[in-house]
C-alpha cells in the first residue's frame, strides 16, 4: 500500500531526510520514531505530497506521489502536525467541507460524518467554533477529517498529542480497529504508543533510518532484556540485596519507589547462563527468602533504553 523509495530532502546545505526507504502493507501500523528534528515530519510531508522531495519518491497504492499527487491523495487520510483547521468553523462545518471536497453527496456525507464523530467522540462540541476548543478536541477534529472518507491509507503525525489518558486510550483503540483494513503510519515520540498499537517500528535520526523491526525485537536490544525483576518491600530491601550477592554470576541494580524497592537482576558479562537459567536461579532464592517479596517477573526489554542508545551520539549507528 505504501512504498517509500530513497526519499531525500535538502534545505540549502542541510539534508533533513537522507535516502529513507520502507514499505507498509494493509493491516500494518508503522511507528515512525525519532528525536525532535530527526526528519519525521518532513518525511511524512513528502509521502503525502505536501512537500516535494529533492530525490526519491513514494508510491501510494501504486501511484507515484510526485507524478500524480491528487490521485494518490484520494487514497489517504492525513493528520498533519498541529492539526490545522479553519478556526472560525465549527467541527460540523469543517467536516461537511471536507466531505464536499472529497466528492461525497449529502447522504454519503451524513453517514461518513456520523461514523467519524462517533470514532472521535466529538458529539458535545460539534457546533462550537474550533478556535474555542481545547487542544485535545482540536486534535480530535483533525483526526476526524483524516478518517471521514474511510481511506485505505492513514498517515498521522502525533495522533494523540494533547489528549488526556482516557482520550489517548480511545484513539489508540480506534487506530487498532482501523488497522485491520488499512495501512497506517504514525509519527510519535511516545514510546508506550509503539507497544500499544504498532506492528512495526522504525527509528530515524539525523534524517536516516537507524533501525527497523517489531516493537518486541527492538526492545530485545535493551541491556535489560532477560533481566529478572524482583519487587520487595523497602523495609527488607537491604537484607534481600545481601541475599542476591550470594548468587554467582549475577549482578543487581535497585530502584527505590517509596515503600517498594525494585531489583533488576542481570547475568554478569562473564556468565553463560540463559535468561531462563537466570530466572530459575533467582526464583529459587525468592522461594527461600520470600519475606517481603511482592513480585517476580522477566523483563522483555526497554524500548526507551534502545531509543536513547541509538540516537544519543553521532556514531550511535556504528554500534549496529
C-alpha positions as CSV (number, residue, x, y, z in Angstrom):
1,X,0.0,0.0,0.0
2,X,2.9,2.4,0.8
3,X,6.3,2.1,-0.8
4,X,8.9,4.8,0.1
5,X,11.9,4.8,-2.2
6,X,15.0,6.7,-1.2
7,X,13.3,9.8,-0.1
8,X,15.8,12.7,0.3
9,X,15.1,16.3,1.2
10,X,17.7,19.1,1.2
11,X,17.1,22.6,2.5
12,X,20.0,24.6,1.0
13,X,23.1,22.9,2.5
14,X,21.1,21.0,5.2
15,X,20.0,17.4,4.5
16,X,16.8,16.9,6.5
17,X,16.0,13.4,5.1
18,X,18.6,11.1,3.7
19,X,17.6,8.2,1.4
20,X,14.7,6.9,3.6
21,X,13.1,3.7,2.2
22,X,10.4,1.4,3.7
23,X,7.1,-0.2,2.9
24,X,3.8,-0.7,4.7
25,X,1.2,-3.3,3.8
26,X,-2.5,-3.4,4.6
27,X,-3.0,-4.5,8.2
28,X,0.2,-2.9,9.4
29,X,0.8,0.1,11.7
30,X,4.3,1.5,11.3
31,X,5.6,3.6,14.2
32,X,7.9,6.4,13.0
33,X,10.2,7.3,15.9
34,X,13.0,9.8,16.4
35,X,14.1,12.7,18.4
36,X,13.0,16.3,17.6
37,X,14.5,17.4,14.3
38,X,15.2,13.8,13.2
39,X,13.2,14.3,9.9
40,X,9.9,12.5,10.8
41,X,7.5,15.3,9.9
42,X,9.5,16.2,6.8
43,X,9.3,12.6,5.6
44,X,5.6,12.5,6.2
45,X,5.0,15.7,4.3
46,X,6.9,14.2,1.3
47,X,5.0,10.9,1.5
48,X,1.7,12.8,1.5
49,X,2.6,15.1,-1.4
50,X,2.7,18.3,0.6
51,X,6.5,18.7,0.1
52,X,8.4,17.8,-3.0
53,X,11.5,15.6,-2.3
54,X,14.9,16.6,-3.6
55,X,15.1,13.0,-4.9
56,X,13.3,9.7,-4.4
57,X,9.6,9.2,-4.3
58,X,6.7,7.3,-2.6
59,X,4.1,5.1,-4.2
60,X,0.7,5.3,-2.6
61,X,-1.5,2.4,-3.7
62,X,0.8,2.0,-6.7
63,X,0.5,5.7,-7.6
64,X,3.7,7.9,-7.7
65,X,3.1,10.8,-5.3
66,X,5.4,13.0,-7.4
67,X,3.8,12.2,-10.7
68,X,0.1,12.2,-9.7
69,X,-0.3,13.7,-6.2
70,X,-4.1,14.2,-6.4
71,X,-4.8,10.6,-7.4
72,X,-2.6,9.4,-4.6
73,X,-4.0,11.8,-2.0
74,X,-7.6,10.4,-2.7
75,X,-6.4,7.1,-1.3
76,X,-5.1,8.6,2.0
77,X,-6.1,10.4,5.1
78,X,-3.5,12.8,6.6
79,X,-3.3,14.2,10.1
80,X,-0.5,16.8,9.9
81,X,1.4,18.2,12.8
82,X,-0.7,20.7,14.7
83,X,-4.0,19.5,13.0
84,X,-4.6,22.8,11.2
85,X,-8.3,23.8,10.6
86,X,-10.3,26.9,9.9
87,X,-10.7,28.4,13.4
88,X,-14.0,30.2,12.7
89,X,-15.7,27.0,11.6
90,X,-17.4,24.5,13.9
91,X,-16.4,20.9,13.7
92,X,-19.7,20.1,11.9
93,X,-19.0,22.8,9.3
94,X,-15.4,21.7,8.9
95,X,-16.3,18.0,8.4
96,X,-19.0,19.0,5.9
97,X,-16.5,21.0,4.0
98,X,-14.0,18.0,4.0
99,X,-16.7,15.6,2.7
100,X,-17.6,18.0,-0.1
101,X,-14.1,18.4,-1.4
102,X,-13.8,14.6,-1.1
103,X,-16.6,14.4,-3.6
104,X,-19.3,12.9,-1.3
105,X,-23.0,13.6,-1.9
106,X,-25.2,14.7,1.1
107,X,-26.3,11.2,2.1
108,X,-22.8,9.8,2.0
109,X,-21.5,12.9,3.8
110,X,-24.0,12.4,6.7
111,X,-23.2,8.8,7.1
112,X,-19.4,9.4,6.9
113,X,-19.6,12.3,9.4
114,X,-21.6,10.3,11.8
115,X,-19.0,7.5,11.8
116,X,-16.1,9.9,12.2
117,X,-17.8,11.8,15.0
118,X,-18.6,8.5,16.8
119,X,-15.0,7.3,16.5
120,X,-13.5,10.6,17.8
121,X,-16.3,11.4,20.3
122,X,-17.0,15.0,19.1
123,X,-20.7,14.9,19.8
124,X,-20.6,17.6,22.6
125,X,-18.6,20.2,20.6
126,X,-19.9,19.8,17.0
127,X,-21.4,23.3,16.9
128,X,-18.7,25.1,18.9
129,X,-16.1,27.3,17.0
130,X,-12.9,25.3,16.6
131,X,-10.8,28.2,18.0
132,X,-12.6,27.9,21.3
133,X,-11.9,24.2,21.7
134,X,-9.2,22.7,23.9
135,X,-6.0,21.3,22.3
136,X,-7.3,17.8,22.7
137,X,-10.6,18.5,21.0
138,X,-8.9,20.3,18.1
139,X,-6.6,17.3,17.7
140,X,-9.7,15.0,17.5
141,X,-11.3,17.3,14.9
142,X,-8.1,16.8,12.9
143,X,-8.3,13.1,13.3
144,X,-12.0,13.1,12.2
145,X,-11.1,14.9,9.0
146,X,-8.4,12.3,8.3
147,X,-10.7,9.3,8.6
148,X,-14.1,10.8,7.4
149,X,-13.7,9.4,3.9
150,X,-12.6,5.9,5.2
151,X,-9.3,5.9,3.3
152,X,-7.2,2.8,2.7
153,X,-4.1,4.6,3.9
154,X,-3.7,6.7,7.1
155,X,-0.7,8.9,7.8
156,X,-0.8,10.6,11.2
157,X,1.7,12.9,12.8
158,X,1.5,12.6,16.6
159,X,-2.2,11.5,16.6
160,X,-2.5,11.6,20.5
161,X,-0.7,14.9,21.0
162,X,-2.6,16.9,23.6
163,X,-5.0,14.2,24.6
164,X,-5.6,13.1,28.2
165,X,-5.0,9.4,29.2
166,X,-8.6,8.4,28.6
167,X,-8.7,10.1,25.2
168,X,-5.4,8.5,24.2
169,X,-6.7,5.1,25.1
170,X,-9.8,5.7,23.0
171,X,-7.8,7.0,19.9
172,X,-5.4,4.1,20.2
173,X,-8.2,1.6,20.3
174,X,-9.7,3.2,17.2
175,X,-6.4,3.1,15.3
176,X,-6.0,-0.6,16.2
177,X,-9.5,-1.3,14.9
178,X,-9.0,0.6,11.7
179,X,-5.6,-1.1,11.1
180,X,-7.4,-4.3,10.3
181,X,-8.2,-3.0,6.8
182,X,-5.7,-0.1,6.3
183,X,-2.1,0.7,6.0
184,X,-1.1,3.2,8.7
185,X,1.9,5.3,9.6
186,X,2.1,7.2,12.8
187,X,4.8,9.5,13.9
188,X,5.2,9.6,17.7
189,X,7.7,10.3,20.4
190,X,5.5,8.4,23.0
191,X,7.2,5.1,23.2
192,X,4.3,3.4,25.1
193,X,2.3,4.1,22.0
194,X,4.5,1.9,19.9
195,X,3.9,-1.1,22.2
196,X,0.2,-0.3,22.3
197,X,-0.7,-0.1,18.6
198,X,2.3,-0.6,16.2
199,X,3.1,-3.8,14.4
200,X,6.5,-2.4,13.3
201,X,8.7,0.4,14.4
202,X,11.4,2.5,12.7
203,X,13.8,4.8,14.4
204,X,15.1,7.7,12.4
205,X,17.9,10.1,13.5
206,X,19.5,13.0,11.6
207,X,17.4,12.1,8.6
208,X,18.5,8.5,8.3
209,X,16.8,5.2,9.3
210,X,18.8,3.7,12.1
211,X,16.9,0.5,12.8
212,X,13.6,-1.1,12.0
213,X,11.7,-4.1,13.4
214,X,8.8,-5.2,15.5
215,X,8.5,-3.4,18.9
216,X,9.5,-6.6,20.8
217,X,12.5,-7.2,18.6
218,X,13.7,-3.6,19.2
219,X,13.1,-3.9,22.9
220,X,15.1,-7.1,22.9
221,X,18.2,-4.9,22.1
222,X,17.9,-3.4,25.5
223,X,20.5,-4.3,28.1
224,X,17.6,-5.2,30.4
225,X,16.2,-7.9,28.0
226,X,16.1,-11.1,30.0
227,X,16.7,-9.4,33.4
228,X,14.8,-10.7,36.4
229,X,12.7,-8.1,38.1
230,X,12.1,-8.6,41.8
231,X,9.9,-6.2,43.8
232,X,10.2,-6.2,47.5
233,X,9.1,-4.1,50.4
234,X,11.6,-1.4,51.0
235,X,11.9,-2.4,54.7
236,X,13.6,-5.7,53.7
237,X,15.4,-4.4,50.6
238,X,18.8,-4.3,52.4
239,X,18.5,-7.9,53.5
240,X,17.3,-9.1,50.2
241,X,20.1,-7.3,48.4
242,X,22.6,-9.2,50.6
243,X,21.0,-12.5,49.6
244,X,21.3,-11.6,46.0
245,X,25.0,-11.1,46.5
246,X,25.3,-14.8,47.4
247,X,24.3,-15.8,43.8
248,X,27.2,-16.5,41.5
249,X,27.4,-14.9,38.0
250,X,24.8,-12.2,38.6
251,X,24.7,-8.5,39.3
252,X,21.8,-6.4,40.6
253,X,20.6,-2.9,40.3
254,X,18.0,-1.5,42.7
255,X,15.5,1.4,42.5
256,X,13.5,2.6,45.5
257,X,9.9,3.6,44.8
258,X,8.5,4.6,48.2
259,X,7.5,1.6,50.1
260,X,8.7,-0.7,47.4
261,X,12.2,-1.4,46.0
262,X,12.7,-3.0,42.6
263,X,15.8,-5.1,41.9
264,X,16.8,-5.8,38.3
265,X,19.0,-8.9,38.4
266,X,21.2,-9.5,35.3
267,X,23.7,-12.0,34.2
268,X,27.3,-11.0,34.8
269,X,29.1,-10.4,31.5
270,X,31.2,-13.5,32.1
271,X,28.2,-15.7,32.8
272,X,27.0,-18.2,30.2
273,X,23.5,-18.6,31.8
274,X,20.5,-18.1,29.6
275,X,17.7,-15.7,30.8
276,X,15.7,-18.9,31.7
277,X,18.5,-20.2,33.8
278,X,18.9,-16.8,35.5
279,X,15.2,-16.7,36.2
280,X,15.3,-20.2,37.8
281,X,18.3,-19.2,39.9
282,X,16.6,-16.0,41.3
283,X,13.2,-17.8,41.7
284,X,14.9,-20.4,43.9
285,X,16.3,-17.7,46.1
286,X,12.9,-16.0,46.3
287,X,11.3,-19.2,47.4
288,X,13.8,-19.5,50.2
289,X,13.8,-15.8,51.2
290,X,10.2,-14.8,50.5
291,X,9.7,-12.4,53.3
292,X,8.7,-9.0,51.8
293,X,8.8,-10.2,48.2
294,X,5.9,-8.7,46.3
295,X,6.5,-9.7,42.7
296,X,8.8,-11.6,40.3
297,X,8.9,-11.1,36.6
298,X,11.1,-11.4,33.5
299,X,12.0,-8.1,31.7
300,X,11.2,-8.2,28.0
301,X,13.5,-5.2,27.4
302,X,13.0,-1.4,27.4
303,X,12.4,0.4,24.1
304,X,13.3,3.8,25.7
305,X,16.8,2.5,26.5
306,X,17.2,1.3,22.9
307,X,15.9,4.6,21.6
308,X,18.4,6.6,23.7
309,X,21.3,4.3,22.8
310,X,20.6,4.7,19.1
311,X,20.0,8.4,18.9
312,X,22.2,10.0,21.6
313,X,25.5,10.2,19.7
314,X,26.8,11.0,16.2
315,X,28.3,7.5,15.9
316,X,25.5,5.6,17.5
317,X,24.6,3.7,14.4
318,X,28.1,2.3,14.1
319,X,27.4,0.0,17.1
320,X,24.9,-1.8,14.9
